[in-house]
Structure formats: structure tokens, C-alpha cells
Amino acid sequence: MRTKKKVLQTSSFGGVAYCYSQENCGKRKMILFLYWICKTSLERRRKPGSKRSLYTYWRDFKMLYRQVNSEYVDANDKPEVVKYIDGTLKPEFKLRTTSKSKPVAGPDDLLLLLVEHWARDEFVFPTEDDRHDVATIMLF
């Protein structure tokens, strides 16, 4: 199994550590990296990409930068990169800002579930408290 140190040192461009070093990785290269992600990954999809996935790449980039340089990305560069994401990349690549709708059980569904387990279930329990415990455990 390859260790993190070996992965950081092996690359055809002089190693990942070389690419992420402070001298070679300024604000422009950070922005260029995010633009490249949008161009190669998010733009090729049939549906528009989400801004959240781009922020995930940005977060991973910052973590790798910190691991290589043993210090955080410059505090002045962070808001400018975020401003670039919101101001330029979001309209250019039509990134979604809303999350997908997820089905959620409502109070009527909860009532049906409780009635089914507490009233209509014919399974035999040692005590009726066990029946209520099983229904409560199924809810959580």
C-alpha cells in the first residue's frame, strides 16, 4: 500500500508536493484549478453541476495545500477565491445553488406507521411494552 508521503512525491510533473508548494501555488493557480474542474468535470454533464460540489473540490484543495505546506491557504486569498466562484464560475457554468428535493415522511405517514405496528400487528410479544419498544426503535 502506498503511503501519503509516497503519493505526494510521485508524479510526472515533479510530485504533487511541487505543484502545491507555496512558490508554485498562488491565488491565480487556485482559481485556475477550480476553473479547470468546472471545464473538465462539471461542464461535461448533461445536467448543470452544483456549487456545493465545487466547494468540495475547494475544500479538498485547501486540505492538500495544508498537508504539503504545513500551513493554511493565505487568509486574504480565501475570500477572493470564493468571490470568484460566486461571481464568475456560478453564472458561466450555470451551477445549481439549490439542493435536490428529498422525500420526507409527514405526520400522516408517521400515524400510519404507528397504527400498523401498535394496533394491526399480530406478532406475539412477551409483553405489550415490547411491541411499543420495537415500533419506537423502528422510528429511530
Salt bridges, closest charged atoms under 4 A:
GLU43 OE1 - LYS39 NZ 3.46
ASP60 OD1 - ARG59 NH2 3.78
GLU80 OE1 - LYS27 NZ 2.40
ASP86 OD1 - LYS51 NZ 3.05
ASP121 OD2 - ARG131 NH1 3.64
GLU128 OE1 - ARG131 NE 3.01
